[in-house]
Amino acid sequence: MTQGENMPSAAEQTEAGTGSEPARLRERIESRFPRGLVIRLAAYLFVGHLFAFFVYLLFVLGGQNQ
C-alpha cells in the first residue's frame, strides 16, 4: 500500500466539503515535512543569513580603515 492511497483525492475533498483550504493545505504540507523541521529550517536560514551579513559588514568596515 502506498502513501497516496490513504489520502482522498482533491475531487473527494471538494465534494465532501470538510475543512477549510488553509487547514487542508497545512495537512498536505505537514504530511511531507514535520512542522518542527520547517520551523528549524527557517530559523537556520535566518540566522545563517544574519551571520553572513555580519561577516560581510566586518569586511566592509575593515576595508574602509586601510
N, C-alpha and C positions, 0 to 999 in steps of 0.2 A: 504494500500500500504506500503510495507516495504522499507527500505533504499536501499537494494540490487537491487531492480527493477529499480531504477533511473540510476544506473551506468551500462555502457556497459560491456559485458564480455571481458575477455582477448583476446579471438579469434576475437571479433568485433573490438577491439582496434588495433590488429595486422593487420587485413585486411584493416582497414581504413588508417593506417599509419600516423595518425595525432599525432604530438607532439613527443618529444624525450623521451627516457627512464627516465632520471632524472626528467623531468617535470611530467611525469605520476606517478612516484614513490612519488614525493613530494605531488601531488594531493591526492594520496591514503592515505598517512600518515596524511596530514592536514585534511582529512575528518574525521579521527578518533580523532586526538589531535590538537587543535589550536596551531599555531606556537608560540604565546606568552607563552602558557603553557609549551611547550617543552623548550624554552629558559629559563624561570623561573626555571624549574626543574633542568636543567643543572647548572644554577648559584647557586642554593641552594645546590646541591650536591657538587660542587666545594668548595664553602665557608664552608660548613659543614665539609668536609674532611680537609680543611686548618685549621679550628678551632680545630678539633680533633688532628691534628699533633702538633699544638701549645701547647695544654694541655699535650700531651704526652711528648713533649720536656721539658716542665716545670717540670714534674715528673722525667724525666731522669737527668736533670741538678740539680734538688733539691736533688735527691738521691746520687749524687756524692759528695755533700758537707757534708754528715754525716759521 
